[in-house]
Amino acid sequence: MESSLEKDLREWRENRGREMDAMATSREQLFALPQVPSFNKGGRRVRVNGQEVVVVSKARRPLPS
């Protein structure tokens, strides 16, 4: 009887290990950071409240009234 319990425990550990590996790879794919273009490739830098900020798009103009 003890040998069947040990066998069941070993199988459970192997299955658990496979499940955890699968979860880890899916988690890595889910939370992978997208490729963001570098801000050093242009863009206008403006100082705001003493900090340098990169302007990535033009400001919208107000609609004529």
N, C-alpha and C positions, 0 to 999 in steps of 0.2 A: 504494500500500500504506500509506503513511503517513497518508493521509486516512482509511482505514478504521480504523486504530488510534486516530486522534484521535476519530473518530465513536464507536467503542466506549468509549473513555475518557469522553467526554462523557455517553453514555447511562448508563454505570456510575455516574458522579458524580450524575446526576439521580436515578437509582434509589436510590442510597445516601442522598441527602438526604431523599427521601420516606420511606424506611424509618426514618431517625433521627427525623424529625418524628413519625411514628406511634408510635415507641417512647417519645418524650418525653411525648406526650399520654397514652399508656396508663400510664406511670410516674406522672404527676401524678395521674391518677385513682386509681391503686392506693394511693399513699402520701398522699392528701389527708387532712388531719386532720379527724376528726369534730367536729361542733359540740358543744362541752362547755359546760354551763350555768355561768354565772359564780358564783363562790363568794361574791360580795358580796350575793347575793339571799337571804341568810338563812344558816341553819346556825349551829351553836354553835361559838364559838372557845374553845379551851382552850390553856393554856400547858404545853408539854411540853419538858423539858430546856432551858428558856429560850427556846424558839421558840413562836410562835403557830401553832396547827394548827386547821383547820376540821374539825369532826366532821360527816360526811355521813350516817351511819346510827347507829342506837342500838346499843349493845353487846349481844351476846347474853347471856342469863341462863344460868347453869349449870343443867344438868338436875338435878332432885331425885334424891337417891340412895336 
